[in-house]
Amino acid sequence: MIVALLVGLLLGFVGGRAFTGSSKDSAGSNKPTAAANAAAPSGKPADATIFKVPIDDSPTKGSADALVTLVEFSDYQCPFCSRANATVEQLQKDYGSKLRVVMKQNPLSFHPRAKPAAVAALAAGEQGKYWEYHEKLFANAKALEDKDLEGYAEDVGLDISRWKADLTNPKFSAIIDRDQALAGKLAANGTPAFFINGRFLSGAQPIGNFKTIIDEELGKAEALVRSGTPANKVYAAILAKGVESAPRNNPSQPEAPAQAYRKVDVPDDAPSFGPKDAKVTIVEWSDFECPFCGRVVPTLKQIKETYPKDVRVVFRHQPLPFHPNAKPAAEAAMAAHEQGKFWEYHDKLFANQRALDRASLEKYAQELGLDMGKFKSALESGKFRGKVEADSSAGAAVGANGTPTFFVNGREFVGAQPFESFKKIIEDEKARAEKLLAAGTKADGLYAKLIEEGLKSNGAAAAPAEPAVQNIEVGNAPVTGAKNAPVTIVAFSDFECPFCGRVVPTLHQLEQEYKGKIRVAFKNQPLPMHPNAKPAAEAALAANEQGKFWEYHDKLFANQRALDRASLEKYAQELGLDMGKFKSALDSGKFAAQVTADMAEAGRVGVTGTPSFFINGRSLVGAQPVDAFKRIIDEELKKKGSVAADQK
């Protein structure tokens, strides 16, 4: 969810979505955006729409009897959020017990330290120190590296060992995903974004704009109390008449800005409709249990009817971790796709989003006349699990971390937007395609050319920033390659992840081609969806203790579907390990702490999927082709060569 980094930094752009601030027109003059107009002080009253914004288990400061609740969606690396934090603190002083503040996490994809900081704050909250840690983060928004986060934990008096262990808790990532999904639902796409008793206020606005709404809401709340509503029930009473999500054509919502282009691949086996040589290709990352994905289905049908020859729509899977039935539904949809009925099954799933259990998935297949033996076999064998995980990993790599997310000829377009919004970007991209065709681009190479030209048009200012170089210590991780190699690749991997398995030959090839120039360190990131990954990681470290890590590593990746305890022992025996020592290490959990430490480090440096690599600290996500590795390795070798030359 990335647009121009410069625009993002200057305007408070959020995740490639709506923002508050100014934009430049084609003549170069500054004009207020719709968001700025909506939020600017004026004689008109602020929008009175009430949105249902649940508090859930979010960090809360203030009394449950407070008559006004301010919910903030924020990012610890966003400079506008830091500014707004000072305003919120002043409001708390001015309104005292009448104001309650609730924090929701919305770390932006182009702020690499925002999510680790959010996780760190939530982990501090486990020890009752969320707000103290929160203040440290906003006071030091430019210093959010691992050592900084640990320093703040010490400053606020946390139990550091407990805090570090809590950093690996997957529930914090789930909370962040939940908060970001809610932000999308409410069209609160800029940071900071506020809801004051459910009323939306976007951006780091003057304190007077906050007070106008707070004072209005105080008056309403006091009237409710006078009429008999208990103070601690006021927020619920106000929200009871609110709306669940932002209206589709709400004029108070700003028009989404033009997005930067991303390199978005279209797998040959991905479900799609529309001609392959269409002028416009829309790649959608979606989740069958996501209500917003369901809402966009009629819009996609309208696109199909309106642009039958000009638009191709490609479906890719991004089942979110807090939707338990989304992944099985995605696998079932691919099983239907195998029998030529993806879109019919897709429609069934979205029409029945609350019934996605196994029995229902089979029922829909039967209703469509699928070969049930083949369908059931695909589900039971996990035949399409790898495909779904590949889509999810690819989505994360291009910033599609929420659903639905679309890329229109590579331009990101987020959320269940109305047809007219799609139409505008489709027409823009169609015109761009027609120019390329007129200039001689062949139809079968059009999409690739559109992506290529789009990436060029991003420009230096608009191109998404490469993630910050991370300081990744090799520590006690298993390593292969020369100790003094100028390039170190640290891999965070999962022995049960099919994509991690696919990249093993790539790493072997790199080791051969760059012999003496690279070394590879292995760190463990067993994902919660892979039950055998953590035991396998501990077994690999037990093999490492006996000098056979890489041989054992290769055995595990060669046998990813057989990682039970008996199989782990079998592989150890085949390698001639001391079985008493090996079994003792597994039984005692001798290496559990090292695996946990690796996972904690992965969380701190922003690793959310596997495999993830850091090449001299530079991030590369996913089972990328060998050339993607070579590009960074060659750049790093060139730097090292220049340094060596300078030193002579």
N, C-alpha and C positions, 0 to 999 in steps of 0.2 A: 504494500500500500504506500507507494512512494511516488511523489512528484518531485518537482525541482527542489533540490536541497536548499538553494538560496531562497526560493519563494517560501519554503517551509520555515526557514529560520527567521525570515523577515516578517512573515505574516501569521505565524502560529498555525500553519497548515497541519492537519491531522490525518494521518494514515491515508492520504490520497483522497480524502473526502471533503466535506464542506469546511470552510474556515472563516475567520473573522479578520477583517483588515482591509487593505487596499490592493488593487491590482492595476497593472499598467495596460492601457489600451494600445492599439496598433500604432498610434501616433506617439506613444511614450509618455502620455500624461497620466497622472494618478487619478483614478476614479474610485469612489467608494464601492465596495461590492454590495450585493443585496443584503448580506449578513451585517455589514457595517451599518447600512441604512436602517435595518430592522432594530439594531441595538443602540443606535445613536440617540442621545437625549433629544427629545422633541416634545412638542405639545401633545402628541398622541399618546394615549395610554399604552402600557406594555401589553403584549399578547396575554389574554386571560385564560388561554387553554390550559387545562390541568391534565398532566400526564401521570399515569400510575407508575411511580418509581419506588419499587420495594427497597427496604433497608437490608433485608436478609441478615446475614451475619457480618456485615461490613463494619469496619472500624467506626465507632461513633463517639462523639465528644459532646457532652451536654445532657441535660435531663430528659427523661422520657415524657415529662410534663411540659416540655417546651412547646409553645404554641406555633412556632415556625421551625420547620426542618429544611435545612439547606443540604442538598446532595450534590457533591462535586465529583466529576469525572476528570482525572488528572494524570499527569506524566511527570516523573521526577527529573527528567532531563530537559523538559520544556521550559524555556526562559519565561514564557508568559504565565505558566503555572506558578513559578516562583514569585512573580510579581503579584499574582492574584492571591497567593497565600498570605501576603502581608495584609491585603484587604480583608480577607476572611478573619484573620486574627483581630483586626480592629473592630469588625462587626461583632465578634464574640464579646469584646470588651464593652462595646456600646449597648448591646442588647442583653447581656448577661444570661440569666436563666430562661429568657424567652426564646433563645435561639439554640438549636441543636445542629451540629455539623456531622455529615456522614461522608466517608471517602469511598469512592469507587476507582478501580485501577484501569487506566487506558494507556499503557506504554506504547508509544508510536514505533512503527517498524523501522524508521530511519534514525531512531535514537537507540544505538546498540546497548547502552547501559541502563536504559529505562526499565526493562523487564527485570534484570537482575536486582535493581534497586527496589522494585515493587515487591519481589519475592523476599528480599532481605527485610523490608519493613513489615510484611505480614508475618515473617518468622519472629521478628521482635515482638509482634503482637501476641505471640504464643506465651510470652513472658510478661504480658501486661504493659509493654513499653512501646506500643505502636506509635503513639503521638509524639513521644520524645524523639524516636528515631525518625519519624516523618519530618520533624522540624530540622533535624541534622541534615537530612537529604536536601531539603529546599535551601538551607543555608549554604550548602556546598554542592550545588547542582553541576559544577564543572569538575568535580572530583568524586567520581562514582566507580572507580576501579575496585577490584577485589580487596586490595589492602585498605582502601578508604572505607569500604563498607564494614570491614572488620574493625577498623579503628572507631567508627561511630558506635558499633555494638559495644565496644569496650567503654566508650565515653558515657553511654547511658546505663552502664552497669549490668549488661546481660551476662548470663552464663554462656560463655563463648562456645564451649563444647556442645552444649544443647542447641544453641543457635545454629552452629554449623551443621549439625545433624538435621535440624528442621528445614534447612535450605533445600534438602533433597525431597521433602514431602510433596508428592504430586498434587495434593489438594490445593496448594497455592497457585499452581498453573491453572488448575480448574477454576478457581475463583476469578483469576484474571480473564480467562476465556469467557466466563459467565458475565463479568462486568462489561467486557467489550461487546458481547452479543447484545446486551441490554442497551448499550450506547447506540449501536446500529439500529436497533428497533425503535429507539426514540429520536433517531436522526440527530443525536448529540455527537456529531462527528468531529468537532473541533475540541482542542484542549486549551485552556480549561473550559468545561461546560458545566453549568449549574442548573439545578431544579429547586426552586424555592416554593415549598408546599406544592410541588408538582409543576410550577410555572418555569418555563425555559428561559435561561439567560446565558448567552454565549460569549466567551472571551474574557480577557482581563480588563473588565470595564471599570469606569470610575465608581467610587464607593456610593455616590449618590444614586446611581442606577440600581444598585442592590437595595438601597434603603427605600427607594420608591416602592418596589415590590414587597419588601419585608413589611413596611408600614401598612400597605393595603391588606396583606395577609394577616397581620396582627389584628386588624379591625374585624376581619371575618371570623378569625379564630376566637376572639373574645366574645363575639356575638354567639358563637356555638356554645361556649362555656356557660354563658348567661342562660341559654335555653336548655341547659341540662347535660350537655355532652361533657364527660370527664376530660380533663386536660390531656391525659395520656391516650385518649381515643381520638383526639382532634385530627391528627394526621391521617389516620385511617378513614375518618368520616369525610375529610376533604377529598381523599383519593378515590373514595367509593364512586363518585360521580365522574371520575376522570376517564381518559381514553388510554387504551393499551399501547398505542404506537402512533407515530407521526402520520398525519393525513398524507395521502399520496400526492396531492397537488396543493400543498400548503404554501401560499405566497410568502409567508414569513420565513420559509426555509430558503437559504441561498442556493442558487444554481451551482451545481458542482463545477469546479474549475477543470480546464483541459488537463489531462493527465500526461505524465511522461510515458514513454514506451518501454516495454519490457520484452525480453526474448522469451516467448511463450511457445513451447513445442506442442504439436498436435500428433499424438501417437496414432499409428495406423489402425490400431484395434479399438480406439475410443469410440463410443456411440456418438453418432452425429446425424443431423439432417441438413439438407441443402447440398448444392453441388460442390465438389472438391475444389474446383477452380473459381469459387465465388469471389466477388470483389471484396466482400467483408466476411471475416471469420470471427465469430464470437466464441471464446472458450470460457465455459462456466465451471467454477468450482462450487459444489453444492452438497447439501446434507439432507437426507430424506426425512429427518426428524425435526428439521429447522422450520418454524412456521413462516419465516420470511422467504425461504426458498420456495415454499408452497405458494406464497402469494404472487410470485413472479411467473408462475406457470402460464396463466392466461396471457400475460404480456409476451412470452416467448411464442405462444401460438399465434398471436397477432402479428409478430415479426415474421413468422413463417408464411402467413397468408399475404402479408403486404410485400415481402421481398422474396418470393419463391425462387428466383434465379440469381439473386444478388447476395444473399446471406447464407452462410453455413454456421450452424450452432453445434459446438462440440461439448459434450458433457464429461466432466471429470469429478472424482469423488473427494470430498473433504469432510468425512464424518467427525464431528466435534466430540471431544472426550466426555462432555457432560450429557451427551445423547446416547444412552446405552444401546439402543436398537438401531442406531444409524449405520454402524459398520456391517452388521448382519444383513440389513436391508440393501446396502450397497453391493455386497457379494451376491445377494439374490438377484438384484437387477442385472448384474453381469452374467449370471447364469441364464437369465431370460434373454439377454443380448446374444448369448451363444446360440440360442434357438430363434434368433431374428425377431424378438418381441421386446426389445429394450424400451422403446418409447411407450408402448401400451402398458408395460409393467410399471414404468416411471410414473405414468398418470395414476395408476392404481395406488401406488405408494403415497403419492402426494394427496390423493383423495381420502386416504385413510391413515393419516399420520399418527393417530393415537392407537393404532392397532398394527404394530410392526413386530409382534412376537413370531416365533417360528411357525406356529400353526397358521397364523394369518398370511405369512409369506408364502406358504404352500397353497393356501386357499386361493390367493390371487393368481398363482401359477396355473392352478387347475382351471380357474375361470377363463384363462387365456388359451387353454388347450395345449399347454406345454407337455412335453414328454416328462412325466413326473419322476420316473426312475433316474433319468439323466439330471434333472433339476436337483433332486434330493442328493444324489451322489456328489454333485458339484459343491453343495453346501457342506456336506459332511466331510469331504476331503479338504476343504479350504482351497479349492482350485483357484478361486479368484481373489484370495486374500492378498496375495502379492501385488496384484493389479491395483487393488484399492489402496494399499499402503504406498505403492509407487505414485499414484495420483496425489495422495496426501503429502508425501515428501516433496513432490514437484511443486505443489501449491504453496507449501511453506517457503520453498526456495525463491518463488517470485512474489511473495508477500500476501498470498491468498490465505490468511490465517482466520478470517471470519467468513461467514456465508450469508447470502450468496455473494461471490466475487466474480466479476466478468472481466475479460480482456478482449477489447474490440480492436482487431488488427494490432494487438499488443498494448492498447491503451487501457489502463485499469479503470473499472467502472464498478462501484461498490453499492450493494444493497438492492432491495426490491423496488427499483425505480419505476415510475410510470412509463408507458409506451412512448410518450412524447420526448422524454429524456433520452431513451434509447434511439429514437428516430433522429434526433439532432446529431448524435455522435455517428450513427450509421451513415447519414447523408454526408457528413464530413469525410468519413473514411472511404465512402464510395467514390467521392470526387477525387480523393487522393489516388485511389486505385485506377480510375479512368485516365488520369494523367500519366501514370506509369505505363499503362497498356498502350496509350497513344505514342509514348516514347519508345516503344518496342519491347517492353517486358512481355515474356510469354506467359500465357494464362496459368500453365502448370508451375511456374516459378513465382507467381504473383505474391503469395503470402510471405514467402521468404524475403522477397524484395521489399514488401511493405514494412516488415519488421526491421530489415537492415536500414532502410531510409528513416524509419521512425526513430531508431536508436541514434542515428546521426543528428536528427533534428532536436534531440534532447539538449544538445550543447553542453558545454562544461558546467554551466550553472544549473541546468535542469537534470543532468544525469544523476541517478541515485548515488549517494556516497557509498563507497566501499566501506564495510564495517570497520570500525577502529581496530588497529592492530592490538591483539590481546597478548598479555604477558603470561604464557603458559609454561609452567615449569614441568620438566620431564619427571623430576622426582624419582620415585621408585618404580615407575612404569616399565614394563618390558620394552626393550629397545633392540632394533636390528640396524646395522649400518655402522659406518665409521664414527667414532666418538667426536672427532674434530670436523665432521661434515659441516659445510657452510649452510646447509638447509636442513631444518628439522621439521618433520611432519608429525603432528600429534593427532592421532585418530581417536574419536569417541565413538564406540561401536557396541553392538548388541549381537551376540552369537545366534540369536533366533530371528534376527531381522534379515529378510531375503535380499534387501538392497546392500546391506553390509557384506553379504556373501558375494554379491555380484562385483563388488569393487576389489575383492582380493586379487584376482588376476591383474587388475590395473596396477595395484601396488607392487606386485611382483615384477611387472614390466618396468615400472619406474626404477625399482632397485637395480635391475640389470642395466638399464640405459644410463643411469646416473651413479654408477658404482663409485663409491668413495666421496660422492658429492652430497648425498642425502642420507639421513637416518630417519627411521620411522619408530615412533613411540605409540604404544597401545594403551588407551584408557577405557574403562568400562562405563557404559551407559545403558544398562538393561532396562528396557521400557516396561511399564506396568502391564501392558497388554500381552507380554511374552512371559508366561509363567516359568519357563525353564531357563531363561536368559541369565538370571542372577546366579542360580546354582552352577551353570556352565562357566560364568565369569570366575567364581570362586575356584572351580576345578582347574581352570586355565592358570590361575595364579599358583595353585598347588603344583602344577606341572612346571611353572616358572621357577619355583623353589628348587626343583631338581634339574634346572637347566634345559628344559624341553618346552618352553612356552610356545615358540613359533610352530614347532611340529604339532603340538596339541591344538593350537589355534587353527591350523589347516585341517585337522581332523574334524573339529567342531563345525567349521564352515562347510565341509564336505558332507556332513551328516546332520543338517539343521533340523530335520524332523525326528531325530532320535537323540534327544538330549536329556533323557531320564537318568536317574542315578546309575542304573545298571549299565547304560551305554557310556556314561562318563567314566566308569571304572574300566569298561572294556577298552576304551581308547587309551587309557593310562597303561593298561597291561600290554597292549600292542606296542607301545613305545618303550617298554621295559622299565617303567618307573618302579620305585620301591613302593609296593602297594600298601604296606602297613602305614608308611609315612603319609601317602596320598590320602588314604581313607581317614586317617586321624585328622588331617587338615580339614577335610570336609565335615566330619562329625563335630569337630570343635568350633567350626565357624572361624577358623584362624584368619582367613582373608576377607571376611565379611566387612571389616572396618575399612580395608583398602578399597573395596568396591564402592562402599558408601561414600568414601572420600572422593573417589572419581566422580560419582554422581553429583556430589555437592559442587565440585569444581565445574562440572558441565552446566549446572544451574546458574552458577555465578557468571559464567562467560556467555550465557545466552543460548546454549545448545538446547534445542527443543525437539530435534528429531535425529535419527541415525541413518547413515553414517554422517558425522560432521568432522571436518578436518581443519587444522590450523597449520598453515605452512609459513614458518617463521612468524607465527602469530596472526597471519591473514586467513580469514574464514573462507572455507569452501564447503558448501552443504550438498549432501546427496551423493549417489553413485554416479558421479560425473564421468564423462569420457576422458581418456588419458590426456587429450590435448588441453583440457581445462586445467589439469594439474601442471602440465608442462609450461603453460603460459605463466603461471605464478612462480614456478620453480626457476624458469629462465630469467624472469625479472629479478628474483632474489639473488641468483648467481651473478647477474650483471652488477647488482648493487655491491655484492661482496667483492667482485673483481675490481670495481671502481675504488672501493675502500682500500684494497690491497695496493692498487696502483698509487693512491694518494700517500700511502705510508712509506713507499720506496723513496 
